[in-house]
Amino acid sequence: MSMENSAFQWAEEYVPSLGVGLSRTDNRSAPLWSVDVVLGASPKMKTTIKARTKTEALKFTQNRYPHAKSININGKVQRKK
């Protein structure tokens, strides 16, 4: 590779978008959603996201982990009574 072309090659930096409405909700009564996230070559990570809907849970997860290879929303977490 010549030196002229190397100036235009850099690693993309993924910065999470954090804040109310971007990576979390301010609704206290929103349900928890079970989420599997795959980050690179690592095994899947299980986490929970508080969101009103499944679509919102996916949006929040994508904003928290912009470099994720795979995101799977498993469903609502059953709370113990």
C-alpha positions as CSV (number, residue, x, y, z in Angstrom):
1,M,0.0,0.0,0.0
2,S,1.3,3.4,-0.9
3,M,1.6,6.3,1.6
4,E,-1.0,8.4,-0.3
5,N,-3.8,5.9,0.4
6,S,-2.9,5.2,4.1
7,A,-4.0,8.8,5.1
8,F,-7.6,7.9,4.4
9,Q,-7.7,4.6,6.4
10,W,-8.7,4.8,10.1
11,A,-10.7,2.8,12.5
12,E,-14.2,3.9,13.0
13,E,-14.9,4.8,16.6
14,Y,-18.3,3.8,18.0
15,V,-19.5,6.1,20.8
16,P,-22.7,5.1,22.6
17,S,-25.6,7.6,22.7
18,L,-26.6,7.9,26.3
19,G,-29.4,9.7,28.0
20,V,-33.1,9.8,28.7
21,G,-34.9,8.8,25.4
22,L,-31.7,7.5,23.8
23,S,-30.5,4.7,26.1
24,R,-33.1,4.7,28.9
25,T,-36.6,5.7,29.8
26,D,-37.7,8.0,32.6
27,N,-40.9,6.0,33.0
28,R,-40.7,4.3,36.4
29,S,-43.4,1.7,35.6
30,A,-41.9,0.6,32.3
31,P,-41.2,-3.2,32.2
32,L,-37.8,-4.8,32.1
33,W,-36.8,-6.6,28.8
34,S,-34.3,-9.4,28.6
35,V,-31.7,-8.8,26.0
36,D,-28.8,-10.8,24.5
37,V,-26.0,-8.7,23.0
38,V,-23.0,-10.1,21.1
39,L,-19.9,-7.8,21.1
40,G,-17.3,-8.9,18.6
41,A,-15.8,-12.4,19.2
42,S,-17.0,-12.5,22.8
43,P,-19.8,-14.8,24.0
44,K,-23.2,-13.3,24.2
45,M,-23.9,-11.0,27.1
46,K,-27.3,-11.1,28.9
47,T,-28.6,-7.8,30.2
48,T,-31.9,-6.1,31.0
49,I,-33.3,-2.9,29.6
50,K,-36.1,-0.9,31.0
51,A,-38.4,0.3,28.2
52,R,-42.1,0.7,27.4
53,T,-42.1,-1.4,24.2
54,K,-40.0,-4.0,22.5
55,T,-39.2,-1.5,19.7
56,E,-38.0,1.0,22.3
57,A,-35.9,-1.7,24.1
58,L,-34.2,-2.5,20.7
59,K,-33.5,1.3,20.1
60,F,-32.0,1.7,23.6
61,T,-29.8,-1.4,23.2
62,Q,-28.6,-0.2,19.8
63,N,-27.7,3.2,21.3
64,R,-25.9,1.7,24.3
65,Y,-24.0,-0.9,22.3
66,P,-23.5,0.7,18.8
67,H,-20.6,-1.8,18.0
68,A,-22.8,-4.9,18.8
69,K,-22.7,-7.7,16.1
70,S,-26.1,-9.1,17.2
71,I,-29.0,-7.9,19.5
72,N,-31.9,-10.2,20.5
73,I,-34.8,-9.0,22.6
74,N,-36.1,-12.1,24.4
75,G,-39.1,-10.6,26.1
76,K,-40.4,-9.1,29.3
77,V,-38.8,-10.1,32.6
78,Q,-41.3,-11.5,35.0
79,R,-41.0,-9.6,38.3
80,K,-41.4,-11.5,41.6
81,K,-44.3,-10.5,43.7
